[in-house]
Structures are given as C-alpha cells and as structure tokens.
Amino acid sequence: MYIPDHIQEVERALLRASAILDAGLSPRALERAVAAGEYVRVAHGWYADGVAWRSWLPERRHLAAVLAAHHNAVTPPLFSHYSAAALLGLPLWGFRLGRVHVVSGRGGKSNAAVLRHDLEIPAHHTGSVAGYFCTNHERTVFDIARIADTETALGCADAVLARKARRGRIVDSNASQNWEHEMAELLGAMPRHLRGLDRVRRIVELADPRAESVLESVSRLQLLRLGFELDLQVPVASSSGSYLFMDFELLGLRVYGESDGDLKYTNPALRGGRSAAEMVVREKKRDNWVSGSTNYRMVHWGTREAGTPERLRRLLQSFHVPVPRIR
C-alpha cells in the first residue's frame, strides 16, 4: 500500500501509550516526560514525539489527532472537512487545532475530541488514503468552502486543482475544465437551500492551478481584493539562458511580486543544501538580475503581510506601488 510522506511522517512519531509503558516507562515517568516536552499527548491513549510535534505545522498536528481517532474507533470513521484535508495533504491556511471531523449519518454524538457531522455522503464522494477513509478531494473542497474563510478554502482548492491539472509548470486546460465540471455537478446535486453554495461557486471560480503554495494562493486573493490585474508565474530569461519565474506581475505597473514564506529560509529541505545566509545572497542576485534586465521593480512579502488586504496594501504603498482600491 502506498503511504504518502506526510502520513508516514506522522505515523512514525505517533506512539501508543501502552507501547511507551511496555518499553519500561512508568505512568508517572510518562507524565514527567510530557511536562518536559519529550512527548505530547495527542488523544486518549496516544502521544507524539515532542521534537517532531514542535516542527509540525498545525495541519500536521491535526493529522496526528486524526490518525489517533482512527485507531481509537470501533469501526473505521469517515473523516471530512479539515480532517479530510489533513489526510489528503492539503494546506490549511490559518488553521487552529480543534476537534477531529467525521461523518455520522446515524446521528452519532460529538464529544470533546470529535465533531460529528450528520450527513449522507454518497460513495462516489469518498475515498481512502493509506487505509484511512475520508471524503475525496472535490467533496473536501466543497465542505471546507462552505464553512471556512476564503483564504483557507482557496488554498485547498488551488492545491487540488494543481494536482489535477498541472505537471511541473505545464497546465492541462482540459483537466482544469474537467475539474470545474466535476465541481459544478457536485454543486448541482445539492439541495438549493443548503447554506454556503454561493461561497463554493466563488472558490471554484477563483481557483488557479498555477499557485505553487498556499501563500501564493492567499497573496493572489488579497491582490485581487485590492483591485490589481495579475499574471502568475511570469517567465524572465536568466543569464544562463533558462528562465526565472516570478510569482506575480502587477499588470501595467512594471512590478513583480514575490511571496516568500519563512520555510524558504528555515527548512533545510527547501534550501537545497544552502545556508539561510546563502539563500538571502542568492535571492538578492536574482532580484538584481531581474530588475536590471527587465526594468521592473521587485517587491517581496511574507505570510504576515499576505494575511489581510490592508497589510498588503500598506506594504505595497511603502514601495510606492499605486493600489487601485479595496473591495
């Protein structure tokens, strides 16, 4: 059975309490280890390695709770909403840890750890990942778009559409259209009185497979809210004859925008063996080349600035970029 990397990572760090005790740790010693941060209690009877837990984003931590809920259940649950997104490896912008989401068509009761949704989910809206049952990509986007803020929903939708329609930097327009048709059929099958359908339609309209990260998805949303006309992943010829790709071009303003998350500098896996200082120098040389060869200005921003249109507006105006409006 194929097990995606994000699930393998969490499975390796997730430990059953009985296994820890069988290895020789007493219950009191386990309590002391939790207090010291060596372990983190994830759910009843389950702990995670403390070092791994502190390195995880919230969606990884939620995934640990999802896996624990699966192992604690008498019958395998069907995970939905944010929990399905965590299983599917989708980004959850601004996510805060909460209860695990499962579908219970028989009126099962929620508790402090599990939120049960009284829904009838057709079989073709479900799937599995490494043996864990969850709603499929399209149904998960639908469910999240109905309840989450636009930033979170768009990040999920972009990630799903990229999986369906993009290979490297090549976008398959037919695959993209097919996904839109799938979402339209899903929407059309829902009762008209169901809340949030317009929110789902808006997310489907906004989704773009060219986004390479959730930060790019949210940045695009804020730029659109500010009234900019955009192009994405704009190629610029490099000195070596290949191409550099700019996250955004603010059309008509001769400005390129780059959204840079902290992980670009702090995560060794994303640095390709370079130090953080080397990454900064490399980026500066890249910016100098792009600005010098195109006569475009470069503006960089991070997660905090992309969090709201107002913050991004202030940043752009500090670089004397004219902002059309705030919607």
Rosetta blueprint (number, residue, H / E / L):
1 M L
2 Y L
3 I L
4 P L
5 D H
6 H H
7 I H
8 Q H
9 E H
10 V H
11 E H
12 R H
13 A H
14 L E
15 L E
16 R E
17 A H
18 S H
19 A H
20 I H
21 L H
22 D H
23 A L
24 G L
25 L L
26 S L
27 P H
28 R H
29 A H
30 L H
31 E H
32 R H
33 A H
34 V H
35 A H
36 A L
37 G L
38 E L
39 Y E
40 V E
41 R E
42 V E
43 A E
44 H L
45 G L
46 W E
47 Y E
48 A E
49 D E
50 G H
51 V H
52 A H
53 W H
54 R H
55 S H
56 W L
57 L L
58 P H
59 E H
60 R H
61 R H
62 H H
63 L H
64 A H
65 A H
66 V H
67 L H
68 A H
69 A H
70 H H
71 H H
72 N H
73 A L
74 V L
75 T L
76 P L
77 P L
78 L E
79 F E
80 S L
81 H H
82 Y H
83 S H
84 A H
85 A H
86 A H
87 L H
88 L H
89 G L
90 L L
91 P L
92 L L
93 W L
94 G L
95 F L
96 R L
97 L L
98 G L
99 R L
100 V E
101 H E
102 V E
103 V E
104 S L
105 G L
106 R L
107 G L
108 G L
109 K L
110 S L
111 N L
112 A L
113 A L
114 V E
115 L E
116 R E
117 H E
118 D L
119 L L
120 E L
121 I L
122 P L
123 A H
124 H H
125 H H
126 T E
127 G E
128 S E
129 V E
130 A L
131 G L
132 Y E
133 F E
134 C E
135 T E
136 N L
137 H H
138 E H
139 R H
140 T H
141 V H
142 F H
143 D H
144 I H
145 A H
146 R H
147 I H
148 A L
149 D L
150 T H
151 E H
152 T H
153 A H
154 L H
155 G H
156 C H
157 A H
158 D H
159 A H
160 V H
161 L H
162 A H
163 R H
164 K H
165 A H
166 R E
167 R E
168 G L
169 R L
170 I E
171 V E
172 D L
173 S H
174 N H
175 A H
176 S H
177 Q H
178 N H
179 W H
180 E H
181 H H
182 E H
183 M H
184 A H
185 E H
186 L H
187 L H
188 G H
189 A L
190 M L
191 P L
192 R L
193 H L
194 L L
195 R L
196 G L
197 L H
198 D H
199 R H
200 V H
201 R H
202 R H
203 I H
204 V H
205 E H
206 L H
207 A L
208 D L
209 P L
210 R L
211 A L
212 E L
213 S L
214 V H
215 L H
216 E H
217 S H
218 V H
219 S H
220 R H
221 L H
222 Q H
223 L H
224 L H
225 R H
226 L L
227 G L
228 F L
229 E L
230 L E
231 D E
232 L E
233 Q E
234 V E
235 P E
236 V E
237 A E
238 S L
239 S L
240 S L
241 G L
242 S L
243 Y E
244 L E
245 F E
246 M E
247 D E
248 F E
249 E E
250 L E
251 L L
252 G L
253 L L
254 R L
255 V E
256 Y E
257 G E
258 E E
259 S E
260 D L
261 G L
262 D L
263 L H
264 K H
265 Y H
266 T H
267 N L
268 P H
269 A H
270 L H
271 R H
272 G L
273 G L
274 R L
275 S L
276 A H
277 A H
278 E H
279 M H
280 V H
281 V H
282 R H
283 E H
284 K H
285 K H
286 R H
287 D H
288 N H
289 W H
290 V H
291 S H
292 G H
293 S H
294 T H
295 N L
296 Y L
297 R E
298 M E
299 V E
300 H E
301 W E
302 G L
303 T H
304 R H
305 E H
306 A H
307 G L
308 T L
309 P H
310 E H
311 R H
312 L H
313 R H
314 R H
315 L H
316 L H
317 Q H
318 S H
319 F L
320 H L
321 V L
322 P L
323 V L
324 P L
325 R L
326 I L
327 R L
